[in-house]
Amino acid sequence: MTKLIIGLSGGIGSGKTAVSDRFAQRHITVVDADIIAREVVEPGSAALERIREHFGDDMLDSHGKLRRAALRQRIFSEPDEKQWLESLLHPLIAEKTLEQLSNIASPYGLYVSPLLVEGGQKALCDRLLVVDVSESTQLRRTMTRDDNDRSQVERIMASQASRQQRLDAADDVLDNSGDLASLDSKVEALHQRYLVLAEEKAKRGQS
């Protein structure tokens, strides 16, 4: 990549969206793997039709959209089904991700993905920023946000890299256990640092 790419990761419920939104407010291009994952299964897509054929009509709602919560519950209780879905979607997501990362217009880009550590996607990035909160905070936030029961959230957390694995892989760590004012201040400090690093990378590319 010609532009500096900052990978943004963190466990479920850590607040990745709150962080990426603040970078976007600073006019930084955000490439979000979760958004891309939704785009590749939009109504009318070939991937959604494959999912319907494999899992059944009840995976679509009355508007023909994917019932994501139902699918998530199914694949986390059946590892073989999770593997089938990943083999279908990951190549499509990867293709669209590379296309978006190659067309970043801002001084640097932010690549948001929950699988940067365990999925090998860190290779796409110059630096890895990890949003960190305690596991108890992850549980509380996710149960409140997604209306999932505790065992479901714990299964999702167990399928991701551990908190320590993410911290070990990180170049930068953002503690997101405080309030929004504190978060904004931390993002601004990182933003200024990344602008400097982006300029340095651009100069190296010109020499």
Secondary structure as UniProt FT lines:
FT   STRAND          4..9
FT   TURN            12..13
FT   HELIX           16..25
FT   TURN            26..27
FT   STRAND          29..32
FT   HELIX           33..39
FT   TURN            40..41
FT   TURN            43..44
FT   HELIX           46..55
FT   HELIX           57..59
FT   TURN            62..63
FT   HELIX           68..77
FT   HELIX           79..101
FT   TURN            102..103
FT   STRAND          108..112
FT   TURN            114..118
FT   HELIX           121..124
FT   STRAND          127..132
FT   HELIX           135..146
FT   HELIX           150..159
FT   HELIX           163..169
FT   STRAND          172..175
FT   HELIX           180..206
//
